[in-house]
Amino acid sequence: MLDSLRKGAGTWIAKLFIALLIFSFAIWGVTDFLQGYGQNTVAKVGEKEVSLLEFDRMYRQDLNRLGQQFGRPLTPQEGASLGIPQQALARLIGQAAMSNAAQELKVGISDDRLGAIIQSDPAFQGASGRYDRSRLQQVLNANDYREDEYVILRRQEAERSQVIEGLIGGMSAPQAYLAAFDAFQNETRSVEYIAFAAEQLGDIEDPAEDALVTYYDGKKADFRAPEYREIKYVELVPSALARPEDITDADARSEYDRRISDFAEPERRRVRQLSFNSDEDAQAASEALAGGKTFADLMADRNLTNNDVTLGVMSRADFLDDAIGDAAFGLSAGETSDVVDGRFSNVIVNVEEIIPANTTPFADVRDEIVEELALEQAEREILDLLDEIEDARAGGALLDEIGERFSLAVKSTGSFDREGKTTIETDAILPDAEGLIAGAFDSDIGIENDVLQIGNRGYLWYDVTSVTPERDRDLDEVRDQVIAAWKSDQLNERLSQKATDLLAKAESGTSLGDLAASEGVTVQTAEGVTRSVPTGDLGRDALTAIFEGPAGSVATAETADGNGRVVLKVTGSEIPEFNPETSEVTALEGQLSQQVQNSLLDLFVAEQETRAGVDINSAAVAQVMGLNPDGTAHSGSGM
């Protein structure tokens, strides 16, 4: 039930919260927006206060949870841009509003019942499946809760749940509502249509110069050059620090000996196997082999191919059944075993080929081992260098100084836009560091940027060195693109006009057959068309047109590929009989019932909000988020 409460609070509350924040969040750092109670309160709903501790805990839990999904910690600014603080505070405000309602209705819960609820929580069950007090303490400590605080929160939750249960418990969607949705989802239609493509309209000649200039002047924004930036950077990656020349032959030989199993290939055998369902069948096969039959003869007697009996190339360790493995590795090439009493059945095995054991000589893998050892050594050095470089940056060292001091190459990029494209629309060659492009466009010349991670073991520092503002291009720079766009627009206009003309004829009574004959195309049909599944030439645009009117209506739409038009006529409609017993309808009923319950809960909580009133302490919100009065992060703040 608390989940229902939170979902409900996440809808209308979010909207109300945003409205309230238009003012309060716009003036970060104003002294308490609230008057009459302490700075440890982040919001007030009626007489219920949302504490700074509650908001801080929920906000950071949400921020950490989302950071895990992104694969890295999120900064306060990133969290704010994603609406995490709004969502966290919205849930707390919703809970406070419902607690007000529970208090006004004098809803309560006995200590015994509350204890039973807590003890039945699966999170507090030990290995035996029963309530474990030590497990309770572990969970509370891990989530920074005191026991008495947690009991109070669970009591409030239980009281809110009673109000919610009384309000929407057991409520289901009306059958008429359900039947209408079922009919909407399952109605099918049959149509006939004609399709014509752009190619049928002939070629479009290049526009006259004055027409092209006029067209371009009206669409300059479509061809505008984006903002470009250039950066210089230093990479601290194992490959940049690796010194293969420091690795001696003795070191490499020692590593080779330690990992000799990585370079040794054991003896392997290409094995075939016949399995038998009974001891009698196995004995008969054994007697046949003794009488001169071969393994191939036994396969032929059972109509088996090589694919039916081959086990492939296997080492001794690949055999799960030791008895079969011993038999296979006790044979010579071409030999067949007698019946083997396997773990799951009796079998006969045949060895087609023996591949001898082989060890790759040290000389063949020396360079590979040296490279690996050099990289491992570099990885151990990286963390020490990371701290030294960060200290140097903090002391004001520029990238060129960093490169010279630590013998790291300072590299530069060409111009690239926000999509990572160069000025000629090719992919820019950039370091593979997540967030580099976004960071470069959020920064500026002369701004020191946070270090970025490259893979699992690398780091990157960068500075913006050039900013080229977005601008309108001259026509000659994009003449070919503008001509292509003009032709495309002209073609679309002709297609639309053709479709409009044909539609008018169809609406006046001309059959699609006659229209098809005049256009040199054929009439096509489609049966069982639904609202959600495109078919053939009929794409999403056509599906919308098909279901807009009744049977007999005509319409025009784009083809599924967008390169043509269809003129269509709805020839029939079928709505299956409503059967509330099907699994599909049962699932639909659950969804619609949940929507009805949430809608009613939204209305109820909105009324509680209106009656109680909501105030938000913007300064306290900023404090929890680690922001300064201007919305920037506090120096040294982190999540």
RARACOR-V794341 format. One record per helix or strand of 3 or more residues. SS is the DSSP state (H for helix, E for strand). FROM is the first residue (numbers start at 1). LEN is the number of residues. If there is no record, write none. Layout:
BEGIN
((SS:FROM:LEN) (SS:FROM:LEN))
END
This chain:
BEGIN
((H:2:26) (E:41:5) (E:48:4) (H:52:19) (H:76:6) (H:84:21) (H:111:9) (H:122:3) (H:133:10) (H:147:22) (H:175:12) (E:188:10) (H:198:4) (H:209:10) (H:220:4) (E:228:9) (H:238:4) (H:244:3) (H:249:10) (H:260:4) (E:268:9) (H:279:12) (H:295:7) (H:306:4) (E:310:6) (H:316:3) (H:322:7) (E:346:10) (H:362:33) (H:399:8) (E:410:3) (H:436:7) (E:452:3) (E:458:11) (H:475:33) (H:512:8) (E:524:6) (H:540:7) (E:554:6) (E:564:11) (H:583:30) (E:614:3) (H:618:8))
END
